[in-house]
Amino acid sequence: MKSIQRKDQVRFDMLKEIYLLSDGDCNIMINFNELGTRKGFDSKEVSSAYNYLVKENMIEGFGAGSSTRITHEGVKVVESALRVIDFDEDKPFAQYEIYQLSEMLDDFKGKIERLELGQVVIFDKIDEVFQDAKKMQKKDFKKYFIEQSKNWLTAQSLTVGGKVAVEAMLEGLKIYG
């Protein structure tokens, strides 16, 4: 059984390579299977990555996975991952960073919601944190966000899965600790 990290890495490597080869153009077709072979992935990994990326609407496949093109959603995922927010800067967020932060917080809310329907997490607080980010310097927001996240982590209302999602979000934003 492959580790989740390995699966994620294969998926992202394939998506990123399609993005780079097409220069983010959603109309350019790439041979997914050949790309996977060139990247050194076995056919099972390539097939698994293909199925996942199609289901997540990051790529569209034509002809049994041979011809593939990146979708707008796939472009957004890659570009978001390639942009790194420097939370130690003493200046306001750029517009693309606000968008990236919004996407990450929305993704986080979706994960929390799927974990357990009865879980008491105040989504308004998450939205409030996002609104506050628009008014803060990145350096100040980093401290504020870590403090808010610690509050969420110690809240009795979060399940174990919810706490893992908070930690993953902090890691994904590269601002943990």
LUMVODO-872064 format. One line per field, with one value per atom (N, C-alpha, C): residue number from 1; residue in one letter; atom name; x, y negated, z. Coordinates in steps of 0.05 Angstrom, whole numbers, plus 5000, padded with zeros to 4 digits. Layout:
// LUMVODO-872064
num = [NUM / ...]
residu = [A / ...]
atome = [CA / ...]
x = [X / ...]
y = [Y / ...]
z = [Z / ...]
This chain:
// LUMVODO-872064
num = [1 / 1 / 1 / 2 / 2 / 2 / 3 / 3 / 3 / 4 / 4 / 4 / 5 / 5 / 5 / 6 / 6 / 6 / 7 / 7 / 7 / 8 / 8 / 8 / 9 / 9 / 9 / 10 / 10 / 10 / 11 / 11 / 11 / 12 / 12 / 12 / 13 / 13 / 13 / 14 / 14 / 14 / 15 / 15 / 15 / 16 / 16 / 16 / 17 / 17 / 17 / 18 / 18 / 18 / 19 / 19 / 19 / 20 / 20 / 20 / 21 / 21 / 21 / 22 / 22 / 22 / 23 / 23 / 23 / 24 / 24 / 24 / 25 / 25 / 25 / 26 / 26 / 26 / 27 / 27 / 27 / 28 / 28 / 28 / 29 / 29 / 29 / 30 / 30 / 30 / 31 / 31 / 31 / 32 / 32 / 32 / 33 / 33 / 33 / 34 / 34 / 34 / 35 / 35 / 35 / 36 / 36 / 36 / 37 / 37 / 37 / 38 / 38 / 38 / 39 / 39 / 39 / 40 / 40 / 40 / 41 / 41 / 41 / 42 / 42 / 42 / 43 / 43 / 43 / 44 / 44 / 44 / 45 / 45 / 45 / 46 / 46 / 46 / 47 / 47 / 47 / 48 / 48 / 48 / 49 / 49 / 49 / 50 / 50 / 50 / 51 / 51 / 51 / 52 / 52 / 52 / 53 / 53 / 53 / 54 / 54 / 54 / 55 / 55 / 55 / 56 / 56 / 56 / 57 / 57 / 57 / 58 / 58 / 58 / 59 / 59 / 59 / 60 / 60 / 60 / 61 / 61 / 61 / 62 / 62 / 62 / 63 / 63 / 63 / 64 / 64 / 64 / 65 / 65 / 65 / 66 / 66 / 66 / 67 / 67 / 67 / 68 / 68 / 68 / 69 / 69 / 69 / 70 / 70 / 70 / 71 / 71 / 71 / 72 / 72 / 72 / 73 / 73 / 73 / 74 / 74 / 74 / 75 / 75 / 75 / 76 / 76 / 76 / 77 / 77 / 77 / 78 / 78 / 78 / 79 / 79 / 79 / 80 / 80 / 80 / 81 / 81 / 81 / 82 / 82 / 82 / 83 / 83 / 83 / 84 / 84 / 84 / 85 / 85 / 85 / 86 / 86 / 86 / 87 / 87 / 87 / 88 / 88 / 88 / 89 / 89 / 89 / 90 / 90 / 90 / 91 / 91 / 91 / 92 / 92 / 92 / 93 / 93 / 93 / 94 / 94 / 94 / 95 / 95 / 95 / 96 / 96 / 96 / 97 / 97 / 97 / 98 / 98 / 98 / 99 / 99 / 99 / 100 / 100 / 100 / 101 / 101 / 101 / 102 / 102 / 102 / 103 / 103 / 103 / 104 / 104 / 104 / 105 / 105 / 105 / 106 / 106 / 106 / 107 / 107 / 107 / 108 / 108 / 108 / 109 / 109 / 109 / 110 / 110 / 110 / 111 / 111 / 111 / 112 / 112 / 112 / 113 / 113 / 113 / 114 / 114 / 114 / 115 / 115 / 115 / 116 / 116 / 116 / 117 / 117 / 117 / 118 / 118 / 118 / 119 / 119 / 119 / 120 / 120 / 120 / 121 / 121 / 121 / 122 / 122 / 122 / 123 / 123 / 123 / 124 / 124 / 124 / 125 / 125 / 125 / 126 / 126 / 126 / 127 / 127 / 127 / 128 / 128 / 128 / 129 / 129 / 129 / 130 / 130 / 130 / 131 / 131 / 131 / 132 / 132 / 132 / 133 / 133 / 133 / 134 / 134 / 134 / 135 / 135 / 135 / 136 / 136 / 136 / 137 / 137 / 137 / 138 / 138 / 138 / 139 / 139 / 139 / 140 / 140 / 140 / 141 / 141 / 141 / 142 / 142 / 142 / 143 / 143 / 143 / 144 / 144 / 144 / 145 / 145 / 145 / 146 / 146 / 146 / 147 / 147 / 147 / 148 / 148 / 148 / 149 / 149 / 149 / 150 / 150 / 150 / 151 / 151 / 151 / 152 / 152 / 152 / 153 / 153 / 153 / 154 / 154 / 154 / 155 / 155 / 155 / 156 / 156 / 156 / 157 / 157 / 157 / 158 / 158 / 158 / 159 / 159 / 159 / 160 / 160 / 160 / 161 / 161 / 161 / 162 / 162 / 162 / 163 / 163 / 163 / 164 / 164 / 164 / 165 / 165 / 165 / 166 / 166 / 166 / 167 / 167 / 167 / 168 / 168 / 168 / 169 / 169 / 169 / 170 / 170 / 170 / 171 / 171 / 171 / 172 / 172 / 172 / 173 / 173 / 173 / 174 / 174 / 174 / 175 / 175 / 175 / 176 / 176 / 176 / 177 / 177 / 177]
residu = [M / M / M / K / K / K / S / S / S / I / I / I / Q / Q / Q / R / R / R / K / K / K / D / D / D / Q / Q / Q / V / V / V / R / R / R / F / F / F / D / D / D / M / M / M / L / L / L / K / K / K / E / E / E / I / I / I / Y / Y / Y / L / L / L / L / L / L / S / S / S / D / D / D / G / G / G / D / D / D / C / C / C / N / N / N / I / I / I / M / M / M / I / I / I / N / N / N / F / F / F / N / N / N / E / E / E / L / L / L / G / G / G / T / T / T / R / R / R / K / K / K / G / G / G / F / F / F / D / D / D / S / S / S / K / K / K / E / E / E / V / V / V / S / S / S / S / S / S / A / A / A / Y / Y / Y / N / N / N / Y / Y / Y / L / L / L / V / V / V / K / K / K / E / E / E / N / N / N / M / M / M / I / I / I / E / E / E / G / G / G / F / F / F / G / G / G / A / A / A / G / G / G / S / S / S / S / S / S / T / T / T / R / R / R / I / I / I / T / T / T / H / H / H / E / E / E / G / G / G / V / V / V / K / K / K / V / V / V / V / V / V / E / E / E / S / S / S / A / A / A / L / L / L / R / R / R / V / V / V / I / I / I / D / D / D / F / F / F / D / D / D / E / E / E / D / D / D / K / K / K / P / P / P / F / F / F / A / A / A / Q / Q / Q / Y / Y / Y / E / E / E / I / I / I / Y / Y / Y / Q / Q / Q / L / L / L / S / S / S / E / E / E / M / M / M / L / L / L / D / D / D / D / D / D / F / F / F / K / K / K / G / G / G / K / K / K / I / I / I / E / E / E / R / R / R / L / L / L / E / E / E / L / L / L / G / G / G / Q / Q / Q / V / V / V / V / V / V / I / I / I / F / F / F / D / D / D / K / K / K / I / I / I / D / D / D / E / E / E / V / V / V / F / F / F / Q / Q / Q / D / D / D / A / A / A / K / K / K / K / K / K / M / M / M / Q / Q / Q / K / K / K / K / K / K / D / D / D / F / F / F / K / K / K / K / K / K / Y / Y / Y / F / F / F / I / I / I / E / E / E / Q / Q / Q / S / S / S / K / K / K / N / N / N / W / W / W / L / L / L / T / T / T / A / A / A / Q / Q / Q / S / S / S / L / L / L / T / T / T / V / V / V / G / G / G / G / G / G / K / K / K / V / V / V / A / A / A / V / V / V / E / E / E / A / A / A / M / M / M / L / L / L / E / E / E / G / G / G / L / L / L / K / K / K / I / I / I / Y / Y / Y / G / G / G]
atome = [N / CA / C / N / CA / C / N / CA / C / N / CA / C / N / CA / C / N / CA / C / N / CA / C / N / CA / C / N / CA / C / N / CA / C / N / CA / C / N / CA / C / N / CA / C / N / CA / C / N / CA / C / N / CA / C / N / CA / C / N / CA / C / N / CA / C / N / CA / C / N / CA / C / N / CA / C / N / CA / C / N / CA / C / N / CA / C / N / CA / C / N / CA / C / N / CA / C / N / CA / C / N / CA / C / N / CA / C / N / CA / C / N / CA / C / N / CA / C / N / CA / C / N / CA / C / N / CA / C / N / CA / C / N / CA / C / N / CA / C / N / CA / C / N / CA / C / N / CA / C / N / CA / C / N / CA / C / N / CA / C / N / CA / C / N / CA / C / N / CA / C / N / CA / C / N / CA / C / N / CA / C / N / CA / C / N / CA / C / N / CA / C / N / CA / C / N / CA / C / N / CA / C / N / CA / C / N / CA / C / N / CA / C / N / CA / C / N / CA / C / N / CA / C / N / CA / C / N / CA / C / N / CA / C / N / CA / C / N / CA / C / N / CA / C / N / CA / C / N / CA / C / N / CA / C / N / CA / C / N / CA / C / N / CA / C / N / CA / C / N / CA / C / N / CA / C / N / CA / C / N / CA / C / N / CA / C / N / CA / C / N / CA / C / N / CA / C / N / CA / C / N / CA / C / N / CA / C / N / CA / C / N / CA / C / N / CA / C / N / CA / C / N / CA / C / N / CA / C / N / CA / C / N / CA / C / N / CA / C / N / CA / C / N / CA / C / N / CA / C / N / CA / C / N / CA / C / N / CA / C / N / CA / C / N / CA / C / N / CA / C / N / CA / C / N / CA / C / N / CA / C / N / CA / C / N / CA / C / N / CA / C / N / CA / C / N / CA / C / N / CA / C / N / CA / C / N / CA / C / N / CA / C / N / CA / C / N / CA / C / N / CA / C / N / CA / C / N / CA / C / N / CA / C / N / CA / C / N / CA / C / N / CA / C / N / CA / C / N / CA / C / N / CA / C / N / CA / C / N / CA / C / N / CA / C / N / CA / C / N / CA / C / N / CA / C / N / CA / C / N / CA / C / N / CA / C / N / CA / C / N / CA / C / N / CA / C / N / CA / C / N / CA / C / N / CA / C / N / CA / C / N / CA / C / N / CA / C / N / CA / C / N / CA / C / N / CA / C / N / CA / C / N / CA / C / N / CA / C / N / CA / C / N / CA / C / N / CA / C / N / CA / C / N / CA / C / N / CA / C / N / CA / C / N / CA / C / N / CA / C / N / CA / C / N / CA / C / N / CA / C / N / CA / C / N / CA / C / N / CA / C / N / CA / C / N / CA / C / N / CA / C / N / CA / C / N / CA / C / N / CA / C / N / CA / C / N / CA / C]
x = [5017 / 5000 / 5018 / 5012 / 5027 / 5019 / 5037 / 5031 / 5015 / 5000 / 4984 / 5003 / 5025 / 5044 / 5054 / 5060 / 5069 / 5047 / 5022 / 5000 / 4997 / 4998 / 4996 / 5018 / 5042 / 5066 / 5063 / 5054 / 5051 / 5029 / 5007 / 4985 / 4994 / 5008 / 5016 / 5038 / 5057 / 5078 / 5066 / 5047 / 5034 / 5018 / 5003 / 4988 / 5006 / 5027 / 5046 / 5060 / 5068 / 5081 / 5063 / 5038 / 5018 / 5016 / 5015 / 5013 / 5038 / 5061 / 5086 / 5088 / 5081 / 5083 / 5063 / 5040 / 5019 / 5020 / 5038 / 5040 / 5013 / 4999 / 4974 / 4951 / 4955 / 4935 / 4916 / 4891 / 4871 / 4863 / 4874 / 4868 / 4890 / 4913 / 4935 / 4933 / 4934 / 4932 / 4960 / 4961 / 4985 / 4979 / 4998 / 4994 / 5001 / 4981 / 4984 / 5001 / 4995 / 5010 / 5040 / 5046 / 5074 / 5088 / 5073 / 5084 / 5091 / 5073 / 5078 / 5102 / 5106 / 5129 / 5155 / 5154 / 5177 / 5185 / 5165 / 5170 / 5179 / 5178 / 5188 / 5167 / 5142 / 5121 / 5111 / 5104 / 5094 / 5065 / 5055 / 5029 / 5006 / 5009 / 4988 / 4986 / 5010 / 5010 / 4998 / 5005 / 4995 / 4965 / 4955 / 4926 / 4912 / 4922 / 4910 / 4910 / 4932 / 4934 / 4914 / 4912 / 4894 / 4865 / 4857 / 4829 / 4823 / 4842 / 4838 / 4835 / 4854 / 4854 / 4829 / 4819 / 4794 / 4771 / 4769 / 4747 / 4747 / 4770 / 4772 / 4770 / 4765 / 4761 / 4786 / 4810 / 4834 / 4845 / 4837 / 4844 / 4820 / 4820 / 4800 / 4815 / 4805 / 4817 / 4801 / 4815 / 4802 / 4816 / 4802 / 4815 / 4830 / 4817 / 4829 / 4854 / 4854 / 4876 / 4900 / 4900 / 4923 / 4925 / 4904 / 4903 / 4889 / 4903 / 4893 / 4899 / 4881 / 4887 / 4880 / 4894 / 4889 / 4864 / 4848 / 4824 / 4832 / 4813 / 4817 / 4822 / 4807 / 4810 / 4839 / 4849 / 4876 / 4897 / 4892 / 4911 / 4911 / 4887 / 4885 / 4900 / 4898 / 4911 / 4942 / 4952 / 4981 / 4991 / 4978 / 4987 / 4986 / 4966 / 4964 / 4987 / 4994 / 5016 / 5043 / 5046 / 5071 / 5076 / 5054 / 5057 / 5060 / 5081 / 5086 / 5082 / 5066 / 5062 / 5084 / 5098 / 5118 / 5105 / 5098 / 5084 / 5102 / 5127 / 5145 / 5149 / 5137 / 5140 / 5123 / 5133 / 5119 / 5105 / 5087 / 5071 / 5044 / 5025 / 4999 / 4999 / 4978 / 4975 / 4970 / 4983 / 4977 / 4950 / 4937 / 4911 / 4911 / 4932 / 4933 / 4937 / 4950 / 4953 / 4927 / 4911 / 4884 / 4867 / 4869 / 4854 / 4864 / 4890 / 4902 / 4893 / 4894 / 4885 / 4855 / 4839 / 4811 / 4806 / 4820 / 4818 / 4825 / 4847 / 4856 / 4837 / 4826 / 4807 / 4780 / 4772 / 4748 / 4752 / 4776 / 4782 / 4782 / 4793 / 4793 / 4765 / 4748 / 4720 / 4706 / 4712 / 4700 / 4709 / 4735 / 4745 / 4733 / 4730 / 4718 / 4689 / 4675 / 4647 / 4643 / 4662 / 4660 / 4668 / 4684 / 4693 / 4671 / 4654 / 4632 / 4611 / 4587 / 4566 / 4560 / 4561 / 4554 / 4576 / 4599 / 4622 / 4616 / 4621 / 4616 / 4641 / 4641 / 4662 / 4648 / 4655 / 4641 / 4654 / 4640 / 4650 / 4652 / 4635 / 4637 / 4664 / 4675 / 4702 / 4723 / 4721 / 4740 / 4738 / 4713 / 4709 / 4719 / 4715 / 4725 / 4755 / 4769 / 4798 / 4806 / 4792 / 4798 / 4794 / 4772 / 4767 / 4789 / 4798 / 4819 / 4845 / 4850 / 4875 / 4877 / 4855 / 4855 / 4865 / 4863 / 4870 / 4897 / 4910 / 4935 / 4959 / 4982 / 5007 / 5010 / 5025 / 5028 / 5040 / 5060 / 5074 / 5055 / 5038 / 5018 / 4997 / 4989 / 4969 / 4980 / 5005 / 5017 / 5013 / 5020 / 5017 / 4987 / 4971 / 4942 / 4930 / 4938 / 4927 / 4937 / 4962 / 4972 / 4957 / 4952 / 4937 / 4908 / 4895 / 4868 / 4868 / 4887 / 4889 / 4893 / 4910 / 4914 / 4888 / 4873 / 4846 / 4829 / 4829 / 4813 / 4823 / 4850 / 4861 / 4855 / 4852 / 4845 / 4815 / 4800 / 4770 / 4760 / 4742 / 4730 / 4712 / 4704 / 4685 / 4698 / 4724 / 4738 / 4743 / 4737 / 4743 / 4773 / 4783 / 4811 / 4816 / 4798 / 4800 / 4801 / 4785 / 4785 / 4811 / 4823 / 4849 / 4870 / 4869 / 4888 / 4885 / 4860 / 4855 / 4867 / 4864 / 4876 / 4906 / 4918 / 4948 / 4957 / 4942 / 4948 / 4946 / 4926 / 4923 / 4947 / 4955 / 4978 / 5003 / 5006 / 5029 / 5028 / 5003 / 4999 / 5005 / 4998 / 5003 / 5032 / 5047 / 5075 / 5080 / 5062 / 5064 / 5064 / 5067 / 5066 / 5090 / 5085 / 5106 / 5124]
y = [5024 / 5000 / 4975 / 4957 / 4932 / 4912 / 4897 / 4877 / 4854 / 4841 / 4818 / 4796 / 4792 / 4772 / 4779 / 4804 / 4812 / 4807 / 4815 / 4810 / 4780 / 4764 / 4735 / 4724 / 4735 / 4725 / 4732 / 4757 / 4765 / 4748 / 4744 / 4728 / 4700 / 4687 / 4660 / 4658 / 4676 / 4676 / 4677 / 4695 / 4698 / 4672 / 4662 / 4638 / 4614 / 4611 / 4589 / 4592 / 4616 / 4619 / 4613 / 4621 / 4614 / 4583 / 4570 / 4541 / 4529 / 4538 / 4527 / 4532 / 4556 / 4562 / 4546 / 4541 / 4526 / 4496 / 4488 / 4460 / 4450 / 4469 / 4462 / 4458 / 4466 / 4463 / 4487 / 4483 / 4504 / 4517 / 4508 / 4519 / 4538 / 4539 / 4555 / 4583 / 4603 / 4631 / 4642 / 4659 / 4672 / 4702 / 4719 / 4748 / 4755 / 4761 / 4766 / 4791 / 4812 / 4837 / 4834 / 4822 / 4817 / 4799 / 4779 / 4761 / 4776 / 4794 / 4810 / 4828 / 4839 / 4857 / 4840 / 4816 / 4799 / 4790 / 4787 / 4778 / 4801 / 4826 / 4849 / 4862 / 4856 / 4868 / 4894 / 4914 / 4939 / 4935 / 4953 / 4950 / 4948 / 4962 / 4962 / 4934 / 4922 / 4895 / 4875 / 4878 / 4859 / 4862 / 4886 / 4891 / 4880 / 4884 / 4874 / 4843 / 4831 / 4802 / 4791 / 4804 / 4795 / 4795 / 4818 / 4820 / 4799 / 4795 / 4775 / 4747 / 4739 / 4712 / 4707 / 4727 / 4725 / 4720 / 4737 / 4735 / 4708 / 4697 / 4671 / 4648 / 4654 / 4634 / 4616 / 4628 / 4614 / 4619 / 4642 / 4648 / 4659 / 4658 / 4671 / 4691 / 4715 / 4736 / 4743 / 4750 / 4758 / 4783 / 4804 / 4827 / 4844 / 4854 / 4873 / 4862 / 4836 / 4824 / 4815 / 4820 / 4813 / 4783 / 4771 / 4742 / 4729 / 4710 / 4697 / 4667 / 4652 / 4623 / 4614 / 4594 / 4583 / 4565 / 4566 / 4549 / 4523 / 4505 / 4479 / 4485 / 4504 / 4512 / 4522 / 4538 / 4548 / 4526 / 4507 / 4483 / 4469 / 4464 / 4450 / 4465 / 4492 / 4508 / 4505 / 4508 / 4507 / 4479 / 4458 / 4431 / 4424 / 4433 / 4429 / 4442 / 4466 / 4480 / 4468 / 4456 / 4444 / 4417 / 4404 / 4379 / 4384 / 4374 / 4377 / 4349 / 4348 / 4323 / 4321 / 4299 / 4294 / 4280 / 4296 / 4286 / 4270 / 4268 / 4253 / 4225 / 4219 / 4192 / 4172 / 4148 / 4128 / 4109 / 4121 / 4106 / 4120 / 4106 / 4118 / 4141 / 4157 / 4178 / 4167 / 4179 / 4172 / 4185 / 4176 / 4186 / 4216 / 4226 / 4255 / 4271 / 4259 / 4273 / 4274 / 4253 / 4253 / 4275 / 4278 / 4299 / 4326 / 4330 / 4355 / 4362 / 4343 / 4347 / 4354 / 4341 / 4347 / 4375 / 4384 / 4412 / 4432 / 4427 / 4445 / 4447 / 4424 / 4424 / 4437 / 4433 / 4447 / 4477 / 4485 / 4513 / 4525 / 4510 / 4519 / 4522 / 4503 / 4505 / 4529 / 4535 / 4558 / 4584 / 4585 / 4609 / 4613 / 4592 / 4593 / 4602 / 4591 / 4598 / 4627 / 4638 / 4666 / 4685 / 4676 / 4694 / 4705 / 4687 / 4695 / 4673 / 4680 / 4659 / 4645 / 4659 / 4647 / 4631 / 4630 / 4616 / 4587 / 4576 / 4548 / 4532 / 4521 / 4503 / 4478 / 4455 / 4431 / 4420 / 4425 / 4417 / 4387 / 4372 / 4343 / 4334 / 4349 / 4342 / 4344 / 4365 / 4369 / 4346 / 4339 / 4317 / 4290 / 4287 / 4263 / 4262 / 4284 / 4285 / 4276 / 4286 / 4278 / 4248 / 4237 / 4208 / 4192 / 4201 / 4188 / 4187 / 4209 / 4211 / 4188 / 4180 / 4158 / 4132 / 4129 / 4103 / 4104 / 4127 / 4130 / 4132 / 4127 / 4133 / 4163 / 4175 / 4205 / 4215 / 4200 / 4208 / 4209 / 4189 / 4187 / 4209 / 4214 / 4235 / 4262 / 4267 / 4293 / 4298 / 4279 / 4282 / 4286 / 4270 / 4271 / 4298 / 4308 / 4333 / 4357 / 4356 / 4378 / 4378 / 4355 / 4353 / 4364 / 4356 / 4365 / 4396 / 4405 / 4434 / 4450 / 4439 / 4453 / 4454 / 4433 / 4433 / 4455 / 4458 / 4478 / 4506 / 4509 / 4535 / 4543 / 4524 / 4531 / 4531 / 4523 / 4523 / 4551 / 4555 / 4581 / 4589 / 4570 / 4575 / 4588 / 4588 / 4600 / 4630 / 4646 / 4674 / 4677 / 4701 / 4707 / 4700 / 4708 / 4702 / 4672 / 4657 / 4628 / 4616 / 4627 / 4617 / 4623 / 4646 / 4653 / 4633 / 4626 / 4608 / 4580 / 4571 / 4545 / 4546 / 4567 / 4570 / 4571 / 4585 / 4587 / 4560 / 4544 / 4518 / 4500 / 4501 / 4485 / 4493 / 4519 / 4529 / 4521 / 4523 / 4515 / 4485 / 4469 / 4440 / 4434 / 4453 / 4450 / 4429 / 4430 / 4410 / 4423 / 4450 / 4464 / 4457 / 4448 / 4443 / 4422]
z = [5000 / 5000 / 5000 / 4982 / 4980 / 5002 / 5011 / 5032 / 5019 / 5036 / 5027 / 5016 / 5029 / 5020 / 4992 / 4986 / 4960 / 4939 / 4945 / 4927 / 4921 / 4942 / 4939 / 4921 / 4926 / 4911 / 4881 / 4875 / 4847 / 4834 / 4848 / 4837 / 4831 / 4851 / 4847 / 4826 / 4826 / 4805 / 4777 / 4774 / 4747 / 4740 / 4759 / 4753 / 4747 / 4763 / 4759 / 4733 / 4725 / 4699 / 4676 / 4678 / 4657 / 4655 / 4678 / 4679 / 4666 / 4673 / 4662 / 4631 / 4623 / 4594 / 4578 / 4589 / 4575 / 4580 / 4598 / 4606 / 4618 / 4631 / 4643 / 4623 / 4599 / 4578 / 4578 / 4584 / 4587 / 4560 / 4538 / 4512 / 4501 / 4514 / 4504 / 4515 / 4497 / 4505 / 4511 / 4532 / 4540 / 4543 / 4535 / 4538 / 4567 / 4583 / 4611 / 4617 / 4602 / 4607 / 4600 / 4577 / 4570 / 4591 / 4600 / 4620 / 4645 / 4654 / 4678 / 4675 / 4651 / 4646 / 4647 / 4634 / 4634 / 4662 / 4679 / 4707 / 4724 / 4713 / 4728 / 4746 / 4742 / 4758 / 4745 / 4762 / 4750 / 4741 / 4724 / 4711 / 4731 / 4754 / 4774 / 4787 / 4793 / 4804 / 4785 / 4759 / 4739 / 4736 / 4736 / 4733 / 4758 / 4781 / 4805 / 4806 / 4798 / 4797 / 4776 / 4753 / 4732 / 4742 / 4754 / 4764 / 4786 / 4804 / 4825 / 4813 / 4795 / 4783 / 4767 / 4753 / 4738 / 4756 / 4777 / 4797 / 4811 / 4815 / 4829 / 4809 / 4784 / 4763 / 4759 / 4762 / 4757 / 4729 / 4717 / 4689 / 4676 / 4649 / 4633 / 4616 / 4614 / 4599 / 4574 / 4553 / 4528 / 4518 / 4511 / 4499 / 4518 / 4539 / 4558 / 4572 / 4577 / 4592 / 4577 / 4551 / 4535 / 4532 / 4522 / 4518 / 4541 / 4553 / 4577 / 4575 / 4587 / 4589 / 4617 / 4626 / 4653 / 4652 / 4673 / 4675 / 4689 / 4689 / 4704 / 4733 / 4744 / 4772 / 4777 / 4759 / 4761 / 4760 / 4743 / 4741 / 4768 / 4779 / 4805 / 4827 / 4827 / 4848 / 4845 / 4821 / 4817 / 4823 / 4813 / 4818 / 4847 / 4861 / 4890 / 4905 / 4896 / 4910 / 4903 / 4880 / 4872 / 4885 / 4894 / 4907 / 4937 / 4948 / 4977 / 4990 / 5010 / 5024 / 5045 / 5045 / 5065 / 5089 / 5109 / 5132 / 5151 / 5145 / 5162 / 5151 / 5128 / 5116 / 5133 / 5135 / 5150 / 5130 / 5114 / 5095 / 5091 / 5079 / 5075 / 5055 / 5055 / 5036 / 5008 / 4988 / 4960 / 4953 / 4931 / 4924 / 4919 / 4906 / 4900 / 4926 / 4946 / 4972 / 4987 / 4985 / 4997 / 4985 / 4958 / 4944 / 4954 / 4956 / 4964 / 4993 / 5010 / 5038 / 5039 / 5023 / 5022 / 5013 / 4992 / 4982 / 5004 / 5018 / 5038 / 5062 / 5070 / 5092 / 5084 / 5059 / 5049 / 5048 / 5039 / 5038 / 5066 / 5085 / 5113 / 5124 / 5118 / 5128 / 5115 / 5090 / 5077 / 5090 / 5098 / 5111 / 5139 / 5153 / 5180 / 5178 / 5158 / 5154 / 5148 / 5131 / 5123 / 5146 / 5165 / 5186 / 5203 / 5211 / 5229 / 5229 / 5221 / 5218 / 5244 / 5266 / 5292 / 5305 / 5292 / 5304 / 5307 / 5331 / 5336 / 5329 / 5306 / 5298 / 5287 / 5297 / 5289 / 5264 / 5241 / 5215 / 5213 / 5228 / 5228 / 5238 / 5257 / 5268 / 5247 / 5231 / 5209 / 5189 / 5182 / 5164 / 5176 / 5202 / 5216 / 5214 / 5218 / 5215 / 5187 / 5167 / 5140 / 5135 / 5145 / 5143 / 5157 / 5180 / 5195 / 5179 / 5164 / 5149 / 5129 / 5118 / 5098 / 5109 / 5136 / 5149 / 5163 / 5163 / 5179 / 5161 / 5174 / 5161 / 5163 / 5145 / 5144 / 5170 / 5180 / 5204 / 5228 / 5230 / 5252 / 5249 / 5224 / 5219 / 5227 / 5222 / 5229 / 5259 / 5276 / 5305 / 5312 / 5301 / 5306 / 5298 / 5274 / 5264 / 5280 / 5289 / 5306 / 5332 / 5343 / 5368 / 5365 / 5343 / 5338 / 5334 / 5319 / 5313 / 5339 / 5357 / 5382 / 5398 / 5396 / 5410 / 5398 / 5371 / 5358 / 5366 / 5368 / 5375 / 5404 / 5422 / 5449 / 5455 / 5435 / 5439 / 5442 / 5460 / 5465 / 5441 / 5426 / 5404 / 5380 / 5377 / 5355 / 5359 / 5339 / 5341 / 5335 / 5339 / 5332 / 5303 / 5285 / 5257 / 5252 / 5266 / 5264 / 5272 / 5293 / 5302 / 5282 / 5270 / 5249 / 5225 / 5218 / 5196 / 5202 / 5227 / 5235 / 5233 / 5243 / 5241 / 5212 / 5195 / 5167 / 5153 / 5161 / 5149 / 5157 / 5182 / 5191 / 5175 / 5172 / 5156 / 5127 / 5116 / 5088 / 5083 / 5103 / 5101 / 5108 / 5117 / 5124 / 5145 / 5166 / 5187 / 5215 / 5215 / 5240 / 5257 / 5282 / 5301 / 5295]
